[in-house]
Amino acid sequence: MAIETLPALRPTHAPWNKGRIVGQKLPLQPKHVWSICLRLEMADNRRDLALFNRTVDSKLRGCDLVGLRVNDIYAAGHVKERASVTQSKTRKPVRFEITEITRLALERWIKDPEMIGNDYLWPSRVHASPHLSTRQYARTLRDWVLSIGLEPSAYGTHSMRRTKVAQITKKTGNLRAVQLLLGHDPRWTAQFDIWGSIWRMR
């Protein structure tokens, strides 16, 4: 008896990840950071330059970054050298340094629109939103990455969080310091110790 061959099933829509790089997003390398900063300075884009430098320095998640207020980092007419923010995910405070270059960029940005202390540091251009949304932040990051010829699907908002700590880990191998810088939950300490042991064995 002849066996009928069923027609092959073909998807009506292309897979969402076709042609895209999926998985963990790459951190920016120092040469990428320098190139983006240079382009923003040449364009005199004060907001994006302050946002980019602040993002690299703080190592905050996107939701915490866009929710920053002026008085979180600015006091007595100057940008603070160190600041502290309560993370929305863990509800625990995390401290971060603000480098001199970032302080200069932030002062130019804050004084330009003459912000008030309780204002959001990154106000939205959309009237319905009080501050920059994470989607708007992601689109801005995509523009930065495209401006220096990188593949945008390989980078995301988490790339910015990992950029500085990737260099620290590469130079020192101190994963406990990275844990503190990222404000990770202490319950992950044991797992970081295991990763540290593996890193030292490499």
Backbone torsions as a table, in degrees:
resi	resn	phi	psi	omega
1	MET	NA	132.6	-178.0
2	ALA	-70.0	140.8	179.0
3	ILE	-99.9	122.2	-179.4
4	GLU	-75.4	135.4	178.2
5	THR	-93.0	121.5	-179.7
6	LEU	-75.6	146.5	179.1
7	PRO	-67.3	145.4	-179.8
8	ALA	-68.1	138.6	177.8
9	LEU	-85.5	130.3	179.8
10	ARG	-122.3	135.5	-179.8
11	PRO	-65.0	142.1	-179.9
12	THR	-79.4	-22.3	179.2
13	HIS	-124.2	147.2	177.2
14	ALA	-69.1	143.6	177.2
15	PRO	-55.8	144.1	-177.0
16	TRP	-62.0	-27.4	-175.9
17	ASN	-100.3	13.0	-179.8
18	LYS	-65.2	124.2	179.0
19	GLY	78.4	3.9	-179.4
20	ARG	-107.3	154.4	174.2
21	ILE	-90.5	117.9	-177.7
22	VAL	-111.8	167.3	-178.6
23	GLY	104.9	-163.1	-177.4
24	GLN	-63.3	134.4	-178.5
25	LYS	-77.7	146.8	-177.6
26	LEU	-79.1	145.1	171.7
27	PRO	-78.1	154.8	175.3
28	LEU	-74.3	144.2	176.1
29	GLN	-87.4	160.2	-179.4
30	PRO	-52.8	-38.8	179.9
31	LYS	-66.5	-31.4	176.9
32	HIS	-69.8	-43.0	178.8
33	VAL	-59.9	-45.8	-179.4
34	TRP	-62.7	-43.3	-178.2
35	SER	-63.8	-43.1	179.9
36	ILE	-66.3	-43.6	178.2
37	CYS	-59.3	-43.6	-178.6
38	LEU	-62.9	-43.1	-179.8
39	ARG	-65.7	-39.5	179.4
40	LEU	-68.7	-36.6	177.4
41	GLU	-67.1	-42.5	179.6
42	MET	-64.2	-33.9	179.3
43	ALA	-82.8	-5.5	-176.9
44	ASP	54.1	39.7	178.4
45	ASN	-90.0	87.8	-172.2
46	ARG	-65.6	-41.1	-178.7
47	ARG	-64.1	-49.7	-177.3
48	ASP	-67.0	-35.4	178.6
49	LEU	-65.5	-44.3	177.8
50	ALA	-64.8	-41.9	179.9
51	LEU	-64.1	-44.3	-178.8
52	PHE	-64.2	-49.6	179.9
53	ASN	-62.5	-40.1	179.8
54	ARG	-64.2	-38.7	-178.9
55	THR	-65.6	-46.3	-179.4
56	VAL	-64.1	-42.0	-178.4
57	ASP	-67.9	-46.3	-169.2
58	SER	-77.9	-29.6	-177.4
59	LYS	59.6	30.4	-179.5
60	LEU	-85.3	155.8	170.0
61	ARG	-66.8	155.9	-177.5
62	GLY	-56.8	-40.2	-178.1
63	CYS	-65.2	-33.1	178.5
64	ASP	-79.0	-34.4	-178.8
65	LEU	-65.2	-48.1	-175.8
66	VAL	-70.5	-19.3	-179.2
67	GLY	-90.6	4.4	179.5
68	LEU	-63.8	141.6	174.8
69	ARG	-108.2	161.1	-177.2
70	VAL	-58.3	-43.1	-177.1
71	ASN	-72.0	-5.8	174.0
72	ASP	-71.4	-30.6	-174.5
73	ILE	-126.7	-0.8	-173.2
74	TYR	-130.5	129.8	179.3
75	ALA	-155.7	143.1	177.4
76	ALA	55.5	36.9	175.9
77	GLY	78.5	9.4	-179.2
78	HIS	-140.9	153.6	174.5
79	VAL	-77.8	134.6	-178.5
80	LYS	-67.1	152.3	175.3
81	GLU	-78.8	-28.1	176.3
82	ARG	-137.7	148.9	179.6
83	ALA	-142.4	165.0	-179.7
84	SER	-134.5	137.7	-179.5
85	VAL	-134.6	139.3	174.4
86	THR	-83.8	122.4	-177.0
87	GLN	-73.0	136.8	-179.0
88	SER	-71.5	-26.4	-177.8
89	LYS	-78.9	-47.1	-175.5
90	THR	-101.3	-12.5	-176.3
91	ARG	60.4	24.8	178.1
92	LYS	-116.3	144.9	-179.5
93	PRO	-73.8	148.9	174.6
94	VAL	-135.8	134.5	179.8
95	ARG	-98.9	149.5	179.0
96	PHE	-147.9	153.2	179.7
97	GLU	-88.5	148.9	173.5
98	ILE	-117.6	109.5	-175.9
99	THR	-69.6	165.6	-176.5
100	GLU	-61.1	-42.6	-179.9
101	ILE	-61.7	-41.5	179.6
102	THR	-68.2	-38.3	178.7
103	ARG	-61.5	-41.5	178.8
104	LEU	-63.9	-43.1	179.6
105	ALA	-64.8	-39.8	179.9
106	LEU	-68.3	-39.8	179.1
107	GLU	-63.3	-40.3	177.7
108	ARG	-63.7	-39.4	-178.2
109	TRP	-72.3	-43.2	-177.8
110	ILE	-67.7	-40.7	-178.0
111	LYS	-74.6	-25.6	-178.1
112	ASP	-62.7	-55.0	177.5
113	PRO	-87.1	3.1	-179.9
114	GLU	52.9	60.9	-177.6
115	MET	-72.5	153.4	175.3
116	ILE	-95.7	154.0	-173.7
117	GLY	-52.9	-35.6	-176.1
118	ASN	-91.9	-0.4	178.6
119	ASP	-70.4	155.9	173.1
120	TYR	-71.0	142.2	-177.7
121	LEU	-68.2	-30.0	-179.2
122	TRP	-122.9	77.0	-179.4
123	PRO	-63.3	146.0	-179.8
124	SER	-81.9	149.8	174.7
125	ARG	-86.1	-5.2	176.8
126	VAL	-96.4	124.3	-172.8
127	HIS	-63.0	-28.5	-177.2
128	ALA	-73.8	-15.2	-177.4
129	SER	-115.5	131.4	-178.5
130	PRO	-72.8	-25.9	-179.8
131	HIS	-142.3	169.8	178.9
132	LEU	-54.5	131.3	178.7
133	SER	-85.0	164.1	178.7
134	THR	-66.0	-30.6	176.5
135	ARG	-67.3	-42.0	177.5
136	GLN	-64.9	-39.4	177.0
137	TYR	-62.1	-43.0	179.2
138	ALA	-63.6	-39.3	178.2
139	ARG	-66.7	-38.0	177.6
140	THR	-64.2	-42.6	177.5
141	LEU	-61.2	-40.3	178.3
142	ARG	-59.8	-41.2	178.1
143	ASP	-63.4	-40.5	178.4
144	TRP	-61.3	-46.5	-176.7
145	VAL	-65.7	-43.1	179.4
146	LEU	-64.2	-32.4	-176.3
147	SER	-64.3	-22.5	179.3
148	ILE	-111.5	15.5	171.8
149	GLY	79.8	22.1	177.6
150	LEU	-92.2	159.5	177.3
151	GLU	-76.5	114.3	-174.0
152	PRO	-64.2	-27.9	-178.6
153	SER	-71.7	-13.4	179.2
154	ALA	-86.6	-8.2	-176.2
155	TYR	-129.7	147.4	178.6
156	GLY	-146.1	-174.3	-178.7
157	THR	-62.0	-29.0	179.1
158	HIS	-72.4	-19.2	175.5
159	SER	-60.5	-39.2	-179.2
160	MET	-67.3	-36.8	178.4
161	ARG	-65.9	-31.5	-176.0
162	ARG	-93.7	-10.2	-172.1
163	THR	-58.6	-53.0	-176.1
164	LYS	-74.1	-40.4	-177.4
165	VAL	-69.3	-26.3	176.8
166	ALA	-64.1	-39.0	177.8
167	GLN	-69.8	-38.3	178.6
168	ILE	-64.8	-43.8	179.5
169	THR	-64.3	-40.1	-179.4
170	LYS	-64.4	-37.6	-176.5
171	LYS	-82.9	-37.2	-172.6
172	THR	-113.2	-28.8	-175.1
173	GLY	70.9	12.6	-176.4
174	ASN	-89.4	92.3	-177.8
175	LEU	-75.2	-23.7	177.1
176	ARG	-66.3	-39.5	176.6
177	ALA	-64.1	-39.3	178.3
178	VAL	-62.9	-40.1	178.3
179	GLN	-58.2	-44.3	-178.9
180	LEU	-68.8	-40.8	-179.6
181	LEU	-64.0	-36.0	-179.4
182	LEU	-85.2	-8.7	179.6
183	GLY	68.8	34.7	180.0
184	HIS	-70.6	154.8	178.9
185	ASP	-63.2	134.5	179.3
186	PRO	-56.1	-22.2	179.7
187	ARG	-64.1	-17.6	178.9
188	TRP	-87.4	0.7	-175.4
189	THR	-57.4	-45.7	-178.6
190	ALA	-60.6	-40.2	179.8
191	GLN	-66.8	-37.0	177.3
192	PHE	-65.1	-36.3	178.0
193	ASP	-62.6	-39.2	178.0
194	ILE	-64.9	-46.6	178.6
195	TRP	-60.6	-38.4	178.9
196	GLY	-62.5	-40.3	178.2
197	SER	-63.5	-42.4	178.6
198	ILE	-63.5	-42.3	-179.2
199	TRP	-61.0	-41.9	-178.4
200	ARG	-70.2	-21.9	-179.9
201	MET	-82.5	-12.1	-176.2
202	ARG	-70.3	NA	NA
